Amino acid sequence: MSELLLHAQDRPPEILAASEGIGCVYRCPNGCLHVCIGETELRLSPQRYWGFVAMLSESSQSLATQEPRPANPDVN
């Protein structure tokens, strides 16, 4: 088992998405998904990640009823 972990750590992380000035999402060699925003980093299992995405989707829909989504969000 430890041999498998050593081989996993030799692989580079897989960048799934990145946005300059906001952050990135990547999968580490151990299969966790990392959501990085500025200095904050969340490490989530795939199951928790999908729950997090569902929560963000729900919150964005609620927010959209209160204020319009900006065409070009200010990332500064």
C-alpha positions in Angstrom: 0.0 0.0 0.0 2.8 2.5 0.9 4.4 1.7 -2.5 1.2 2.9 -4.2 1.2 6.1 -2.2 4.9 6.7 -3.2 4.0 6.3 -6.9 1.0 8.6 -6.5 3.1 11.3 -5.0 5.4 11.1 -8.1 2.6 12.3 -10.3 2.0 16.1 -10.7 -1.4 17.5 -9.7 -4.1 17.7 -12.3 -5.2 21.3 -12.8 -9.0 21.2 -13.4 -9.6 25.0 -13.6 -7.8 28.2 -13.0 -8.7 31.9 -13.1 -6.1 34.5 -12.7 -6.8 36.7 -9.7 -9.3 34.2 -8.2 -7.7 30.8 -7.8 -7.7 27.3 -9.0 -9.1 23.8 -8.6 -6.8 20.8 -8.9 -6.7 17.1 -8.1 -3.7 15.9 -6.1 -2.1 12.5 -6.8 -4.0 11.1 -3.8 -7.4 11.9 -5.4 -8.4 14.8 -3.2 -9.7 17.9 -4.9 -8.2 21.2 -3.8 -10.1 24.5 -4.2 -7.7 27.4 -3.8 -8.9 31.0 -3.4 -6.2 33.5 -2.5 -4.4 32.2 0.6 -7.3 29.8 1.4 -7.2 26.2 0.3 -10.0 23.6 0.8 -9.1 19.9 0.5 -12.1 17.8 -0.3 -12.9 14.2 -1.2 -14.7 13.9 -4.6 -18.0 13.3 -2.8 -17.6 16.4 -0.6 -16.4 18.4 -3.7 -19.7 17.6 -5.5 -21.7 18.7 -2.4 -19.7 21.9 -2.3 -20.4 22.6 -6.0 -24.1 21.9 -5.5 -24.1 24.4 -2.6 -22.3 27.1 -4.6 -24.8 26.5 -7.5 -27.8 26.9 -5.2 -26.3 30.1 -3.6 -25.5 31.6 -7.1 -29.1 31.0 -8.1 -30.4 32.6 -5.0 -28.1 35.6 -5.4 -29.1 36.0 -9.0 -32.6 36.8 -7.9 -31.3 39.6 -5.7 -28.7 41.2 -7.9 -27.6 40.8 -11.5 -24.5 38.8 -12.3 -21.7 41.1 -13.5 -20.6 40.6 -17.1 -16.9 40.8 -16.1 -16.5 40.1 -12.4 -13.9 42.2 -10.8 -11.3 39.8 -9.5 -9.1 42.4 -7.7 
